[in-house]
Amino acid sequence: MSAKRRTVITGGAGYFGSVVAERARDQGHEVVVFDINPPEDRSFEHVIGDVRDLDALRACFVGADSVLHNVAQVPLAKDRELFWSVNVVGTANVLLAARDARVAKVVHTSSSAIFGIPEHNPVTETSPARPLEAYGKAKLEAEFLCADAVASGVDVTIVRPRTVLGHGRLGIMAILFEFVADGAPVFVLGSGDNTYQFVHAEDLAEACLRAAARPGPETYNVGCREFATMRETLQELVDHAATGSHVVSLPQRPAQLAMQVLGQSSLVPFAPYHWLLYGESLWFDVSKAERELDWHPAHSNASAVIDSYEWFLRNRSTLGGEGKSHHQSPAKLGLLKLVKRLPL
């Protein structure tokens, strides 16, 4: 019997990292979680450490067959210094430690934010990257570091997801779910006819694990195969919820300006990523991942958002808590409490 594959998951106590950790263990991996917080499931072997600590990573990676790198400060952090120190310097450390430990494979989870507002859809792996805000720029810089690591002999594959949904996905999505659950209106910018693609965390985790098992550096864009406009996706959710919630259009430019001004003052939980990209079309051609990884997403936009909403309802009374990441904690409404009460 062959030995188990030893897989280190950075950020394995975070939202997506915990999904990957569970799926990897289910598939027979010997999983090690590396995170600044312990995993909720304490049966995992775990190392408390920060990706900004190169020595801690080097020690953790000894004997690892693969590293799945999922640590990232997300747009809600709204902190340029953290974007750089965690998403860029942290990734550099992961790649250096993997090289020094002779790790056979690194899979780096990137972001569709590197594409900003694309000139054309669908976006492919070779579409031009032109991020518009600090988070996307940091994630692109991390991709450049991955390319440098490949040139030095490290086997690194990049997986770029669209907006991630699934069990436990909160953050800015929790605001949507709270509005729907309470029968409040939910909003689109302009007509809401921008094509917007999601990906379920379970589908993304499967893509990352398949990428980890495939030798040779590559890049894959992953998202739902079945998706629609933002308005259509939200309509599917409110129809499912049947709470009286309904989709309302806001004038795009005034709404974006309001999101920007209030977001900069921290009166609402919006980051530049949200006001710049919520009303824009961006969808991936996922055929390369389907072809080369034999990966096929199980969820559509509608099923992913409904699945996330149902989890929110089941766990609404116990959300958040100490040591939770931005995606694991509901974003605070701020002035949106007033918007929620508007009779629209």
Summary of the structure (lengths in Angstrom):
residues: 344
radius of gyration: 19.5
end to end distance: 63.5
largest distance: 64.7
contacts: 1194
relative contact order: 0.15
helix: 44%
strand: 17%
